[in-house]
Amino acid sequence: MGLIRTLVDYGQQAYDGLKPPAKTADQPAQSAVEDINYPQIKLSGEVQTDQKPKLSVKEFRQSLGQDTAFIQMTIRQKLAEYGANPRANVQLYRDDTGAIRLNGNLPAETAANIEQDINRNPDFKHRYLRISQNQPTLEYIQNNLNIRQTYGSNNSLFDSLISADPANNSLQDLTTRFSNLGKGQRQGNYSEADEKPAKGFSISV
């Protein structure tokens, strides 16, 4: 549940072509966690008061949610196609070779057929990979914004991920910088495990 459930809600809304109602003058301002300015970009130790970069967490969730909704819809269609319950509880994960696998109460032949189909679908694999890469970044952003909103404290490491150019603050941009930051912290401790797909990530359908 948690973030995945939220992503599905946003993604399903976007997938069905629904749009949130336009804002009116009577509506309250967007929550700081949804749409936030960053005055922490500094020059010569001084806080910049203009041209503040802005992140829209709501937009990030909606973008990632579209991919999540596509993944779930495809799996449910495949379950129905092979005679299984389309609402069956299954998990998707990547094995050590990078192939996407199913884990659930399914006949072995059904699971094997579905795995074969989705691993031959480049769009499916691309969306799954994008979710697996971007979701940890989104969780990191949300956690930092929640802490900032609650305690008013800043995180210089988090602020270093934010570009002064708003055009360079897409979720994919932030994910790339977040990944590079992690690689930098692991320098000197390289192992063959760094070349394998990240373990522990899965998507529940």
C-alpha positions in Angstrom: 0.0 0.0 0.0 1.4 3.5 0.8 3.2 5.1 -2.1 2.2 2.4 -4.6 -1.5 2.9 -3.7 -1.1 6.6 -4.2 0.6 6.2 -7.5 -2.1 3.9 -8.7 -4.8 6.4 -7.8 -3.0 9.2 -9.7 -2.0 7.0 -12.6 -5.5 5.5 -13.0 -7.0 9.0 -13.1 -4.5 10.1 -15.7 -4.9 6.8 -17.7 -8.7 7.3 -17.9 -8.2 10.8 -19.2 -9.6 12.5 -16.1 -8.3 15.8 -15.1 -8.5 17.5 -11.7 -10.8 20.5 -11.6 -9.3 23.9 -12.4 -8.3 26.0 -9.4 -10.6 28.9 -8.4 -9.8 32.0 -6.4 -11.6 30.5 -3.4 -9.5 27.4 -3.2 -6.6 27.3 -0.7 -3.0 27.4 -1.8 -1.4 24.1 -2.7 0.2 22.3 0.2 4.0 22.8 0.6 4.5 19.1 0.1 2.7 19.1 -3.3 4.3 22.2 -4.8 7.2 23.8 -3.1 9.8 26.5 -3.7 13.4 26.0 -2.8 15.2 29.1 -1.4 18.2 26.9 -0.4 20.1 27.5 -3.6 23.0 29.7 -2.4 25.6 31.9 -4.0 28.6 33.0 -1.8 26.7 31.9 1.3 23.7 34.1 0.5 20.1 32.8 0.1 18.7 33.5 -3.3 15.3 35.3 -3.0 14.4 35.2 -6.7 14.2 32.6 -9.5 13.5 29.9 -6.9 13.4 26.4 -8.4 10.1 24.6 -7.9 9.3 20.9 -7.6 5.8 19.6 -8.0 5.5 16.3 -6.1 1.9 15.9 -7.3 3.1 16.0 -10.9 5.8 13.5 -10.1 3.3 11.1 -8.5 0.9 11.4 -11.5 3.7 10.7 -14.0 4.9 7.7 -12.1 1.3 6.6 -11.5 0.6 6.4 -15.2 3.4 3.8 -15.6 2.1 1.9 -12.5 -1.4 1.8 -13.9 -0.2 0.6 -17.3 1.8 -2.2 -15.6 -1.1 -3.3 -13.5 -3.6 -3.2 -16.4 -1.3 -5.2 -18.7 -0.8 -7.9 -16.0 -4.5 -8.2 -15.4 -5.2 -8.5 -19.1 -2.5 -11.3 -19.3 -4.0 -13.1 -16.3 -7.4 -13.1 -18.0 -5.9 -14.1 -21.3 -4.4 -17.2 -19.8 -7.5 -18.1 -17.8 -6.3 -16.9 -14.4 -8.2 -14.6 -12.0 -7.4 -11.0 -13.3 -7.6 -9.9 -9.6 -5.1 -12.4 -8.4 -2.4 -11.1 -6.0 0.9 -11.2 -7.8 4.2 -9.4 -7.5 6.6 -8.4 -10.2 10.4 -8.4 -9.6 13.6 -8.6 -11.5 15.9 -11.6 -11.2 19.7 -11.5 -11.3 19.7 -11.4 -15.1 17.3 -8.4 -15.2 14.3 -10.4 -16.4 10.9 -9.6 -15.0 9.4 -12.4 -13.0 6.0 -13.1 -11.4 5.5 -14.2 -7.8 2.1 -15.4 -6.8 -0.4 -18.2 -6.5 -0.4 -19.1 -10.2 0.1 -22.3 -12.2 3.7 -22.5 -13.3 2.8 -22.6 -17.0 0.6 -19.5 -16.7 3.3 -17.6 -14.9 5.9 -18.7 -17.5 3.7 -17.6 -20.4 3.0 -14.2 -18.9 6.7 -13.7 -18.1 7.6 -14.5 -21.6 5.1 -12.0 -23.0 6.1 -9.1 -20.8 9.8 -9.6 -21.3 9.2 -9.4 -25.0 7.3 -6.1 -24.6 9.8 -3.2 -24.7 7.3 -0.7 -23.5 6.4 -2.8 -20.5 10.0 -3.3 -19.6 10.8 0.4 -20.0 8.0 1.4 -17.8 8.9 -1.1 -15.1 12.5 0.0 -15.1 11.4 3.6 -14.9 9.3 2.9 -11.9 12.1 0.9 -10.2 14.5 3.8 -10.8 12.2 6.8 -10.0 10.2 5.5 -7.0 13.1 5.5 -4.5 13.8 9.1 -5.6 10.2 10.1 -5.1 10.1 8.5 -1.7 13.3 10.4 -0.8 11.8 13.7 -2.0 8.6 13.1 -0.1 10.4 12.3 3.1 12.6 15.4 3.0 9.6 17.6 2.2 7.7 16.2 5.1 10.6 16.8 7.5 11.0 20.3 6.1 7.3 21.1 6.4 7.1 19.6 10.0 10.4 20.9 11.5 11.4 23.7 9.1 14.9 22.1 8.9 17.0 22.0 5.7 19.0 19.2 4.2 22.0 20.4 2.3 22.4 17.0 0.6 18.8 17.1 -0.6 19.2 20.7 -1.7 22.3 19.8 -3.8 20.0 17.6 -6.0 17.9 20.6 -7.0 19.1 22.5 -10.2 18.9 26.3 -10.3 17.3 25.7 -13.7 13.7 24.5 -13.3 13.8 22.8 -16.7 16.4 20.4 -15.2 14.3 19.4 -12.3 12.2 16.6 -13.8 11.8 13.4 -11.8 14.2 11.7 -14.2 16.8 14.5 -13.8 16.5 14.2 -10.0 16.8 10.4 -10.2 20.0 10.6 -12.2 21.6 13.0 -9.7 20.3 10.9 -6.8 21.8 7.8 -8.4 25.1 9.5 -9.1 25.2 10.8 -5.5 24.8 7.2 -4.3 27.5 5.9 -6.6 29.9 8.6 -5.3 29.2 7.5 -1.7 30.0 3.9 -2.7 33.3 4.7 -4.4 36.1 2.7 -2.9 33.6 -0.1 -2.0 32.8 -1.3 -5.5 31.8 -4.9 -5.9 30.2 -7.1 -8.6 26.9 -6.6 -6.9 26.8 -3.0 -8.2 26.4 -4.3 -11.7 23.3 -6.4 -10.9 19.7 -5.2 -10.8 18.7 -3.6 -7.4 17.2 -6.3 -5.1 14.2 -5.8 -3.0 12.1 -3.8 -5.4 8.8 -5.2 -6.5 5.4 -4.0 -7.8 2.2 -5.6 -6.4 -0.7 -6.1 -8.8 
